Amino acid sequence: MHVFWGLSGKLVNVIATVLLGTAMSGLAVSTASAEPPSASPDSQDKGETMEAIVVTGSRISRRDYQSDSPIVTIDQSSLAAAGQPTLDRAIATLVSRLPQLRSPNLLLEGDECILGLMGMHVAQGRDFPLFFYGQKYGLSIVEAPSAALSFLIFGAGVVPLKVAMLAIWFAGIAFYFLAFARVLGTARSFWTTLALVLMPAWAATSMKAWSGYITAFSVTAVAFYLMTRNGTTRSVPWPVVGVLTGIIYFSQPLWLPSLLPIVLFFLGSDRKLSNWLAYGSGILSVMLVVTGIQRFWSASSVESWIGPRAGNRHPLASVPWLLNQTRVNLTGSYYFGTAVQTGRFTTTVAYLWLGVLGLATVMQAYRMLTRRCLVWSHLLFASICLTLLANWVLLDWRDPRYVLALNVPLVFLAGVEFFDLTDRYRVPIRRWAAALAVVLTLEAVSMSEFANYSYLWWTNTRDSPSETQSIRKVIGYMRSRGVTHAVTMNALLQWPITFYSRETVIARWKPDRDRYPAYVNEVDRALNNGETVAIVGYVGYTYGLERMVSDPAAIVNVDGKYFVYIGADRDLLRKAGFEFPG
């Protein structure tokens, strides 16, 4: 793991300069591709039927946006030149996240630790979970094996898990770049994708091992690519796109509204029933396979988490909360439904993207009134609107991650409108590159602020013990006292204890059912056998434990963050609210 930490602090401090240099190299991809090439003869013929509508995009005559398939036609040499942009984006992706990976505040959330434990079990050959532990959704067939592979190479740990998730996310970035290279041209797609890479909304979430969110992000990107890759709707492999749609549904169904307008447009362009049937058959095949696995292979799995309740009981009253949910999502700084502290640049960039969303709404109205249609602008805006509408109508809980799916169409909608503007007014490359450089600079500085990102109510300085050091002190103290089992007074804390200890200390929470029943059973077995069990929790959240124990001084404070009490028994735990079978 020294390869991750050997990079100098100076590199992190000048992150904006590095990333801007990376961005500027995108201009070398292809100067010609900055102006989208002309469309294929087939699309030109179809363009003749749209004379009644003025389709904007450039003062140079281009029929690409006028065809049934709104695709910019580029040759194979332009796509072959995508290798260097891919390397540049990979460097920007990793370097921009170094402040987080090097931060003393780096600590996995409970959900991330669950995925980490799943990866450990896969690597050890003990399990191959279909879904996130304790759920019937949150497909894990991509994220858990990826974590397992990273653990086998680097060893189980925080950074290997983060890097594994980032690799999946970056695969999605690569496919989005290829998809929109057909829409915008290679160089322009590079710039727009780089803005997505540096977007604060994805600063931390691109490495979050949540239940299927990153899988949904990348699979959606592959579906986009398959629909745009050949410049014609006739060559779309609809059964494959259907399979991908089914995977998205089981990963995180909240991503489907962002894909729906694109799918419907391409399906409707050919007006062939066979395409609809092929697409539907792909979805149905995934449904049947997953349902069969759930019934015959995973029938014994325990469902302890059913997700948010469907339906919004207060639609009008929740509109301000929906707007705030969108804003917090754009900051990328939250823990479940709660916003956490952000830096000045992160806040600025979040409001910048919120302003872009507002301007895009005005532009849609302008285009409809003046009949200056730009197909991809309308499609991407529809993706954003459907994502927000689905979240507003279908869910009552305003968790910012539920609207993560709007971030991709928002960035590429900005790219489509921005380059349409530069084409219409023939803005020189140097000028629009300078404008983009300002945005990328703000985003890059925002990424460096995520060194202070913490979902807890404290923030560490460089001189204080890091989160990893503190939780390892907790584990080390228990191990020094011969303790291998613990209970936690606070929800989700059982997962970091178990993961950071590499399962040398097994922990459970208060309910007698949890996402991984084996841990609950193991701690209960230790209690039944009279083995020493510890109580662990956050300082300040003891819930009266000091009044329940005979010696309150035996409650040990660790770095002012955690407390540990050695010697719990069933009677004490029942008083503290713990449940036991029977």
C-alpha positions as CSV (number, residue, x, y, z in Angstrom):
1,M,0.0,0.0,0.0
2,H,3.0,2.3,0.1
3,V,2.3,3.1,-3.5
4,F,-0.7,5.1,-2.5
5,W,1.0,7.0,0.3
6,G,4.4,7.6,-1.4
7,L,3.0,10.4,-3.4
8,S,4.2,13.7,-1.9
9,G,2.0,16.1,-0.1
10,K,3.2,18.8,-2.5
11,L,1.4,16.9,-5.3
12,V,-1.8,17.2,-3.4
13,N,-1.3,20.9,-2.6
14,V,-0.9,21.7,-6.3
15,I,-3.7,19.5,-7.4
16,A,-5.5,22.3,-9.3
17,T,-2.4,22.9,-11.5
18,V,-2.0,19.2,-12.2
19,L,-5.6,18.8,-13.2
20,L,-5.6,21.9,-15.4
21,G,-2.6,20.6,-17.2
22,T,-4.4,17.3,-17.7
23,A,-7.4,19.1,-19.0
24,M,-5.4,21.3,-21.4
25,S,-3.9,18.1,-22.9
26,G,-7.4,17.2,-24.1
27,L,-7.1,19.9,-26.8
28,A,-4.4,17.8,-28.3
29,V,-6.8,14.9,-28.9
30,S,-8.0,16.3,-32.1
31,T,-8.4,19.9,-33.1
32,A,-10.7,18.9,-35.8
33,S,-13.0,17.0,-33.4
34,A,-13.7,20.2,-31.6
35,E,-16.1,21.0,-34.5
36,P,-18.3,17.9,-34.9
37,P,-17.9,16.4,-38.3
38,S,-20.7,16.1,-40.8
39,A,-23.4,13.4,-40.6
40,S,-23.6,10.3,-42.6
41,P,-25.6,10.3,-45.9
42,D,-28.3,8.2,-44.3
43,S,-28.9,10.8,-41.6
44,Q,-28.7,13.7,-44.2
45,D,-31.6,12.1,-46.2
46,K,-33.7,11.9,-43.1
47,G,-32.9,15.5,-42.1
48,E,-34.8,16.8,-45.2
49,T,-38.1,16.1,-43.4
50,M,-37.5,18.5,-40.6
51,E,-37.4,21.8,-42.5
52,A,-40.2,23.3,-40.4
53,I,-38.0,23.4,-37.3
54,V,-34.8,25.4,-36.8
55,V,-32.3,23.0,-35.2
56,T,-29.5,25.0,-33.6
57,G,-26.0,23.9,-32.8
58,S,-23.7,25.7,-35.2
59,R,-23.6,28.3,-38.0
60,I,-21.8,25.6,-40.0
61,S,-24.3,23.4,-41.8
62,R,-24.7,20.2,-39.8
63,R,-27.4,17.6,-40.1
64,D,-26.4,15.4,-37.2
65,Y,-28.9,16.9,-34.8
66,Q,-31.6,16.8,-37.4
67,S,-31.6,13.1,-38.0
68,D,-33.8,10.6,-36.3
69,S,-30.7,9.5,-34.4
70,P,-29.1,12.6,-32.8
71,I,-25.6,11.4,-33.4
72,V,-22.4,13.2,-34.5
73,T,-20.6,11.0,-37.0
74,I,-16.9,10.6,-36.3
75,D,-14.4,8.3,-37.9
76,Q,-12.4,5.4,-36.4
77,S,-9.2,7.5,-36.2
78,S,-10.9,9.9,-33.9
79,L,-12.1,7.1,-31.6
80,A,-8.6,5.6,-31.7
81,A,-7.3,8.9,-30.4
82,A,-9.3,8.4,-27.2
83,G,-6.5,6.4,-25.6
84,Q,-4.7,9.5,-24.4
85,P,-7.9,11.2,-23.0
86,T,-8.6,7.9,-21.1
87,L,-5.2,8.0,-19.5
88,D,-5.6,11.7,-18.7
89,R,-9.0,11.2,-17.1
90,A,-7.6,8.2,-15.1
91,I,-4.8,10.4,-13.7
92,A,-7.2,13.2,-12.9
93,T,-9.6,10.8,-11.2
94,L,-7.0,9.3,-8.9
95,V,-5.0,12.5,-8.2
96,S,-8.2,14.5,-7.4
97,R,-9.1,11.9,-4.8
98,L,-5.8,11.7,-3.1
99,P,-6.7,14.4,-0.5
100,Q,-9.4,12.1,0.8
101,L,-7.3,8.9,0.7
102,R,-4.5,10.7,2.6
103,S,-6.9,12.4,5.1
104,P,-6.8,11.7,8.8
105,N,-10.6,11.9,8.6
106,L,-10.8,8.9,6.3
107,L,-13.2,6.4,7.9
108,L,-15.5,3.9,6.2
109,E,-19.2,4.2,6.9
110,G,-21.2,1.3,8.2
111,D,-22.5,0.4,4.7
112,E,-19.1,0.5,3.2
113,C,-17.8,-1.8,5.9
114,I,-20.6,-4.2,5.1
115,L,-19.5,-4.3,1.5
116,G,-15.9,-4.7,2.6
117,L,-16.9,-7.7,4.7
118,M,-18.7,-9.1,1.7
119,G,-15.5,-8.7,-0.4
120,M,-13.5,-10.5,2.3
121,H,-16.0,-13.4,2.3
122,V,-15.8,-13.6,-1.5
123,A,-12.0,-13.5,-1.4
124,Q,-12.0,-16.3,1.1
125,G,-14.4,-18.4,-0.8
126,R,-17.0,-18.3,2.0
127,D,-19.8,-16.6,0.2
128,F,-20.9,-15.0,-3.1
129,P,-23.8,-12.8,-2.2
130,L,-26.2,-11.8,-4.9
131,F,-27.4,-8.7,-3.0
132,F,-26.1,-6.4,-0.3
133,Y,-26.3,-8.3,3.0
134,G,-29.8,-8.1,4.5
135,Q,-31.5,-6.8,1.3
136,K,-33.5,-8.0,-1.7
137,Y,-32.1,-5.2,-3.8
138,G,-28.7,-3.6,-4.2
139,L,-27.1,-6.0,-6.6
140,S,-23.6,-6.9,-5.4
141,I,-22.3,-9.1,-8.2
142,V,-20.0,-6.4,-9.4
143,E,-18.9,-4.5,-6.3
144,A,-18.3,-7.4,-3.9
145,P,-16.1,-9.4,-6.4
146,S,-14.2,-6.2,-7.3
147,A,-13.5,-5.6,-3.6
148,A,-12.4,-9.2,-3.3
149,L,-10.0,-8.8,-6.2
150,S,-8.5,-5.7,-4.7
151,F,-8.1,-7.4,-1.3
152,L,-6.3,-10.3,-2.9
153,I,-3.9,-8.0,-4.6
154,F,-3.3,-5.3,-1.9
155,G,-4.8,-6.9,1.2
156,A,-8.1,-6.1,2.9
157,G,-8.2,-2.5,3.9
158,V,-9.8,0.9,3.5
159,V,-7.8,2.2,0.5
160,P,-8.0,-1.1,-1.5
161,L,-11.8,-1.0,-1.0
162,K,-12.0,2.7,-2.1
163,V,-9.8,2.1,-5.1
164,A,-11.9,-1.0,-6.1
165,M,-15.1,1.2,-6.1
166,L,-13.3,4.0,-7.9
167,A,-12.2,1.5,-10.6
168,I,-15.8,0.5,-11.3
169,W,-16.9,4.2,-11.3
170,F,-14.1,5.1,-13.7
171,A,-15.2,2.3,-16.1
172,G,-18.5,4.1,-16.2
173,I,-16.7,7.4,-16.9
174,A,-14.9,5.7,-19.9
175,F,-18.2,4.6,-21.4
176,Y,-19.9,8.0,-20.9
177,F,-16.9,9.5,-22.7
178,L,-17.2,7.1,-25.6
179,A,-21.0,7.6,-25.8
180,F,-20.9,11.4,-25.9
181,A,-17.9,11.4,-28.2
182,R,-20.5,10.4,-30.8
183,V,-22.7,13.4,-29.7
184,L,-20.1,16.1,-29.1
185,G,-16.9,14.9,-30.8
186,T,-13.9,13.4,-29.0
187,A,-12.2,16.6,-27.6
188,R,-15.5,18.1,-26.4
189,S,-16.6,14.9,-24.8
190,F,-13.2,14.8,-23.0
191,W,-13.7,18.3,-21.5
192,T,-17.3,17.5,-20.5
193,T,-16.3,14.2,-19.0
194,L,-13.5,15.8,-17.0
195,A,-16.0,18.2,-15.5
196,L,-18.0,15.2,-14.4
197,V,-14.8,13.6,-12.9
198,L,-14.1,16.7,-10.8
199,M,-17.7,17.4,-9.8
200,P,-18.0,17.7,-6.0
201,A,-21.2,15.5,-6.2
202,W,-18.9,12.6,-7.1
203,A,-15.8,13.5,-5.0
204,A,-16.6,11.0,-2.2
205,T,-19.5,9.1,-3.7
206,S,-17.4,7.8,-6.6
207,M,-15.6,5.7,-3.9
208,K,-18.5,4.8,-1.7
209,A,-19.2,1.1,-1.4
210,W,-22.9,1.5,-1.0
211,S,-25.5,-1.0,-2.2
212,G,-25.4,-0.9,-5.9
213,Y,-25.1,2.8,-6.6
214,I,-21.8,2.6,-8.4
215,T,-22.9,-0.5,-10.3
216,A,-26.0,1.4,-11.5
217,F,-23.8,4.4,-12.6
218,S,-21.5,2.3,-14.7
219,V,-24.1,0.0,-16.2
220,T,-26.1,3.0,-17.2
221,A,-23.0,4.3,-19.0
222,V,-22.6,1.1,-20.9
223,A,-26.3,1.3,-22.0
224,F,-25.7,4.9,-23.2
225,Y,-22.7,3.7,-25.2
226,L,-24.5,0.8,-26.8
227,M,-27.3,3.1,-28.0
228,T,-24.9,5.7,-29.5
229,R,-21.8,3.7,-30.6
230,N,-22.6,3.1,-34.3
231,G,-24.3,6.3,-35.2
232,T,-27.6,4.6,-36.1
233,T,-30.5,3.2,-34.2
234,R,-30.6,0.1,-36.5
235,S,-27.5,-1.4,-34.9
236,V,-28.5,-1.0,-31.2
237,P,-28.2,-4.5,-29.5
238,W,-31.6,-4.1,-27.8
239,P,-31.5,-7.5,-26.0
240,V,-28.2,-6.4,-24.3
241,V,-29.6,-3.0,-23.4
242,G,-32.6,-4.8,-21.9
243,V,-30.3,-6.9,-19.8
244,L,-28.5,-3.9,-18.6
245,T,-31.8,-2.2,-17.7
246,G,-32.7,-5.2,-15.6
247,I,-29.3,-5.1,-13.9
248,I,-29.9,-1.4,-13.1
249,Y,-33.3,-2.2,-11.7
250,F,-31.9,-4.7,-9.2
251,S,-28.9,-2.5,-8.5
252,Q,-30.6,0.8,-7.8
253,P,-34.0,1.3,-9.5
254,L,-33.8,5.1,-8.9
255,W,-31.4,5.2,-11.9
256,L,-34.0,4.0,-14.3
257,P,-35.8,7.4,-14.8
258,S,-32.5,8.9,-16.1
259,L,-32.2,6.2,-18.7
260,L,-35.8,6.0,-19.8
261,P,-36.0,9.1,-22.1
262,I,-32.9,8.0,-24.0
263,V,-34.3,4.4,-24.4
264,L,-37.7,5.6,-25.5
265,F,-36.2,8.0,-28.0
266,F,-34.0,5.4,-29.7
267,L,-36.8,2.8,-29.6
268,G,-39.2,5.2,-31.1
269,S,-36.9,6.3,-33.8
270,D,-37.1,3.1,-35.8
271,R,-40.7,2.4,-35.0
272,K,-40.1,-1.4,-35.1
273,L,-42.0,-3.7,-32.8
274,S,-39.1,-6.2,-33.0
275,N,-36.8,-3.7,-31.2
276,W,-39.4,-3.3,-28.4
277,L,-39.8,-7.0,-28.0
278,A,-36.0,-7.5,-28.0
279,Y,-35.6,-4.9,-25.3
280,G,-38.4,-6.3,-23.2
281,S,-36.9,-9.9,-23.6
282,G,-33.6,-8.7,-22.2
283,I,-35.3,-7.2,-19.1
284,L,-37.5,-10.3,-18.6
285,S,-34.5,-12.6,-18.8
286,V,-32.8,-10.8,-16.0
287,M,-36.0,-10.8,-13.9
288,L,-36.3,-14.5,-14.4
289,V,-32.7,-15.3,-13.6
290,V,-32.5,-13.1,-10.5
291,T,-35.9,-14.3,-9.2
292,G,-34.8,-17.9,-9.7
293,I,-31.6,-17.3,-7.8
294,Q,-33.5,-15.6,-5.0
295,R,-35.9,-18.5,-4.7
296,F,-33.5,-21.5,-4.9
297,W,-30.1,-20.3,-4.0
298,S,-30.6,-17.3,-1.6
299,A,-33.9,-18.5,-0.1
300,S,-32.3,-18.8,3.4
301,S,-31.0,-15.2,3.4
302,V,-32.5,-12.9,6.0
303,E,-34.1,-9.6,4.9
304,S,-33.5,-7.1,7.6
305,W,-33.6,-3.9,5.5
306,I,-36.5,-3.1,3.2
307,G,-35.4,0.3,2.0
308,P,-37.4,3.6,2.1
309,R,-41.2,3.5,2.2
310,A,-42.8,4.1,-1.2
311,G,-45.1,7.1,-1.7
312,N,-44.9,10.8,-0.8
313,R,-47.7,11.7,1.6
314,H,-47.0,15.4,1.5
315,P,-46.0,16.3,-2.1
316,L,-46.5,20.0,-2.0
317,A,-44.9,20.5,1.5
318,S,-41.9,18.4,0.4
319,V,-41.0,20.6,-2.6
320,P,-38.6,22.8,-0.6
321,W,-37.0,19.7,0.8
322,L,-36.6,18.3,-2.7
323,L,-34.8,21.4,-3.8
324,N,-32.5,21.2,-0.7
325,Q,-32.0,17.5,-1.4
326,T,-30.8,18.4,-4.9
327,R,-28.5,21.1,-3.5
328,V,-26.9,18.8,-0.9
329,N,-26.4,16.1,-3.5
330,L,-24.4,18.6,-5.6
331,T,-22.1,19.3,-2.7
332,G,-21.4,15.5,-2.3
333,S,-21.1,16.1,1.4
334,Y,-23.8,14.2,3.4
335,Y,-24.3,11.1,5.6
336,F,-27.6,9.4,4.6
337,G,-30.1,12.3,4.7
338,T,-28.0,14.7,6.7
339,A,-25.7,17.3,5.2
340,V,-22.2,17.6,6.6
341,Q,-19.9,20.6,6.6
342,T,-18.5,21.7,3.2
343,G,-15.7,24.0,2.2
344,R,-16.2,27.3,0.5
345,F,-15.2,26.2,-3.0
346,T,-17.4,23.1,-2.7
347,T,-20.4,25.2,-1.7
348,T,-19.6,27.6,-4.6
349,V,-19.4,24.8,-7.2
350,A,-22.6,23.2,-5.9
351,Y,-24.4,26.5,-6.4
352,L,-22.8,26.9,-9.8
353,W,-24.3,23.5,-10.9
354,L,-27.6,24.4,-9.3
355,G,-27.5,27.6,-11.4
356,V,-26.7,25.5,-14.5
357,L,-29.8,23.5,-13.8
358,G,-31.9,26.7,-13.5
359,L,-30.5,28.1,-16.8
360,A,-31.1,24.7,-18.5
361,T,-34.7,25.0,-17.5
362,V,-35.0,28.5,-19.0
363,M,-33.2,27.2,-22.2
364,Q,-35.8,24.4,-22.6
365,A,-38.6,26.9,-22.5
366,Y,-36.8,29.1,-24.9
367,R,-36.2,26.3,-27.4
368,M,-39.7,25.1,-27.3
369,L,-41.1,28.6,-27.8
370,T,-38.8,29.4,-30.7
371,R,-38.8,25.9,-32.1
372,R,-35.0,25.8,-32.0
373,C,-34.8,22.2,-31.0
374,L,-31.6,20.5,-29.9
375,V,-32.5,16.8,-29.4
376,W,-29.8,15.8,-26.9
377,S,-30.6,18.9,-24.9
378,H,-34.2,17.9,-24.6
379,L,-33.4,14.2,-23.9
380,L,-30.9,15.0,-21.1
381,F,-33.2,17.6,-19.5
382,A,-36.0,15.0,-19.6
383,S,-33.6,12.6,-17.8
384,I,-33.1,15.1,-15.0
385,C,-36.8,15.9,-14.7
386,L,-37.8,12.3,-14.5
387,T,-35.2,11.6,-11.9
388,L,-36.5,14.4,-9.7
389,L,-40.1,13.6,-10.4
390,A,-39.6,9.9,-9.5
391,N,-37.8,10.8,-6.3
392,W,-40.5,13.4,-5.4
393,V,-43.5,11.2,-6.1
394,L,-42.3,7.8,-5.1
395,L,-40.2,8.5,-1.9
396,D,-40.9,10.4,1.3
397,W,-37.3,10.3,2.5
398,R,-35.1,13.0,1.1
399,D,-31.7,11.3,1.1
400,P,-29.3,13.2,-1.3
401,R,-28.0,10.0,-2.8
402,Y,-31.4,9.1,-4.1
403,V,-30.9,11.9,-6.8
404,L,-27.3,11.0,-7.7
405,A,-28.6,9.9,-11.1
406,L,-29.3,13.5,-12.2
407,N,-25.6,14.5,-12.0
408,V,-24.5,12.8,-15.3
409,P,-27.3,14.2,-17.5
410,L,-26.8,17.6,-15.9
411,V,-23.1,17.8,-16.8
412,F,-23.6,16.5,-20.3
413,L,-26.6,18.8,-20.8
414,A,-24.3,21.7,-19.8
415,G,-21.8,20.4,-22.4
416,V,-24.3,20.2,-25.2
417,E,-25.7,23.7,-24.5
418,F,-22.2,25.2,-24.0
419,F,-20.8,23.9,-27.2
420,D,-24.0,24.8,-29.1
421,L,-23.5,28.3,-27.9
422,T,-19.8,28.4,-29.0
423,D,-20.7,27.0,-32.4
424,R,-23.5,29.6,-32.9
425,Y,-21.3,32.5,-32.2
426,R,-18.1,30.9,-33.5
427,V,-16.2,31.3,-30.2
428,P,-12.5,30.6,-30.7
429,I,-11.2,27.4,-29.0
430,R,-8.9,29.4,-26.7
431,R,-11.8,31.4,-25.3
432,W,-14.1,28.6,-24.5
433,A,-11.2,26.5,-23.2
434,A,-10.4,29.4,-20.8
435,A,-14.0,29.4,-19.6
436,L,-13.9,25.7,-19.0
437,A,-10.5,26.0,-17.3
438,V,-12.1,28.4,-14.7
439,V,-14.8,25.8,-13.9
440,L,-12.3,23.0,-13.7
441,T,-10.1,25.0,-11.4
442,L,-13.0,25.7,-9.0
443,E,-13.8,22.0,-9.1
444,A,-10.2,20.9,-8.6
445,V,-9.8,23.1,-5.5
446,S,-13.2,21.8,-4.2
447,M,-11.8,18.3,-4.5
448,S,-8.9,19.2,-2.3
449,E,-11.3,20.4,0.4
450,F,-12.6,16.9,0.7
451,A,-9.5,16.2,2.9
452,N,-11.7,17.6,5.7
453,Y,-14.7,15.5,4.7
454,S,-16.1,13.6,7.7
455,Y,-19.6,12.2,8.3
456,L,-19.0,12.2,12.1
457,W,-19.5,15.2,14.4
458,W,-15.8,15.8,14.8
459,T,-12.9,16.7,12.4
460,N,-9.3,15.7,12.9
461,T,-6.3,17.8,12.4
462,R,-3.0,16.6,11.1
463,D,-1.7,16.5,14.6
464,S,-4.6,14.5,16.1
465,P,-5.0,10.7,15.8
466,S,-6.6,9.7,12.6
467,E,-9.9,7.9,12.4
468,T,-8.1,4.7,11.4
469,Q,-5.7,5.0,14.4
470,S,-8.6,5.7,16.8
471,I,-10.7,2.7,15.8
472,R,-7.6,0.5,15.8
473,K,-6.9,1.7,19.4
474,V,-10.4,0.5,20.3
475,I,-9.8,-2.9,18.7
476,G,-6.3,-3.1,20.1
477,Y,-7.5,-2.4,23.6
478,M,-10.1,-5.1,23.4
479,R,-7.7,-7.6,22.0
480,S,-5.2,-6.8,24.7
481,R,-7.8,-7.8,27.3
482,G,-8.6,-11.1,25.4
483,V,-11.9,-9.8,24.0
484,T,-13.0,-11.2,20.6
485,H,-16.7,-10.3,20.8
486,A,-18.4,-6.9,21.3
487,V,-21.7,-5.2,21.2
488,T,-22.2,-1.6,20.1
489,M,-24.5,1.0,21.7
490,N,-24.7,2.9,18.4
491,A,-26.2,1.8,15.1
492,L,-23.8,0.7,12.3
493,L,-20.7,0.9,14.6
494,Q,-20.7,-2.9,14.7
495,W,-19.6,-3.0,11.0
496,P,-16.4,-0.8,11.3
497,I,-15.4,-2.8,14.4
498,T,-15.8,-6.1,12.6
499,F,-14.2,-4.9,9.3
500,Y,-11.3,-2.9,10.7
501,S,-10.4,-5.9,13.0
502,R,-10.5,-8.3,10.0
503,E,-13.2,-10.2,11.9
504,T,-10.8,-10.9,14.8
505,V,-13.5,-9.0,16.9
506,I,-17.1,-9.8,16.0
507,A,-19.6,-7.2,16.9
508,R,-23.4,-6.9,16.9
509,W,-25.9,-4.1,17.6
510,K,-29.1,-4.2,19.8
511,P,-31.7,-6.0,17.6
512,D,-31.6,-9.7,17.5
513,R,-31.8,-9.6,13.7
514,D,-29.2,-7.9,11.6
515,R,-27.9,-7.9,8.0
516,Y,-25.5,-10.8,8.7
517,P,-27.1,-13.1,11.2
518,A,-23.9,-15.1,11.7
519,Y,-22.4,-12.2,13.6
520,V,-25.4,-12.0,15.9
521,N,-25.3,-15.7,16.5
522,E,-21.6,-15.7,17.2
523,V,-21.8,-12.9,19.8
524,D,-24.8,-14.6,21.5
525,R,-22.9,-17.9,21.6
526,A,-20.0,-16.1,23.3
527,L,-22.4,-14.6,25.9
528,N,-24.0,-18.0,26.5
529,N,-20.5,-19.6,27.1
530,G,-19.5,-17.0,29.6
531,E,-16.8,-15.4,27.4
532,T,-15.7,-11.8,28.0
533,V,-17.7,-9.4,25.8
534,A,-17.1,-5.6,25.4
535,I,-19.5,-2.8,25.0
536,V,-18.4,-0.1,22.5
537,G,-19.9,3.2,21.6
538,Y,-19.4,6.9,20.8
539,V,-18.4,9.2,23.7
540,G,-21.4,11.3,24.7
541,Y,-23.8,8.6,23.5
542,T,-23.7,6.1,26.3
543,Y,-27.5,6.1,26.8
544,G,-27.0,5.9,30.6
545,L,-24.5,3.0,30.6
546,E,-22.5,4.7,33.4
547,R,-25.5,4.3,35.7
548,M,-26.0,0.7,34.8
549,V,-22.5,-0.6,35.6
550,S,-21.1,-1.1,39.1
551,D,-17.9,0.8,38.3
552,P,-18.3,3.7,35.9
553,A,-14.6,4.3,35.9
554,A,-14.2,1.1,34.0
555,I,-15.6,2.8,31.0
556,V,-12.5,3.6,29.0
557,N,-12.3,6.8,26.8
558,V,-10.4,6.4,23.5
559,D,-9.2,9.6,22.0
560,G,-12.4,11.4,23.1
561,K,-14.3,9.6,20.4
562,Y,-15.1,6.1,21.5
563,F,-15.7,4.3,24.8
564,V,-15.1,0.7,25.7
565,Y,-16.5,-1.3,28.7
566,I,-15.2,-4.8,29.3
567,G,-17.3,-7.4,31.0
568,A,-20.9,-7.2,29.7
569,D,-23.4,-9.9,30.5
570,R,-27.0,-10.6,29.4
571,D,-28.6,-8.8,32.3
572,L,-26.7,-5.6,31.7
573,L,-27.3,-5.8,28.0
574,R,-31.0,-6.2,28.4
575,K,-31.1,-3.1,30.6
576,A,-29.2,-1.3,27.8
577,G,-31.9,-2.3,25.3
578,F,-30.3,-5.3,23.6
579,E,-32.6,-8.0,22.3
580,F,-32.0,-11.8,22.4
581,P,-33.9,-14.7,20.8
582,G,-36.5,-16.2,23.0
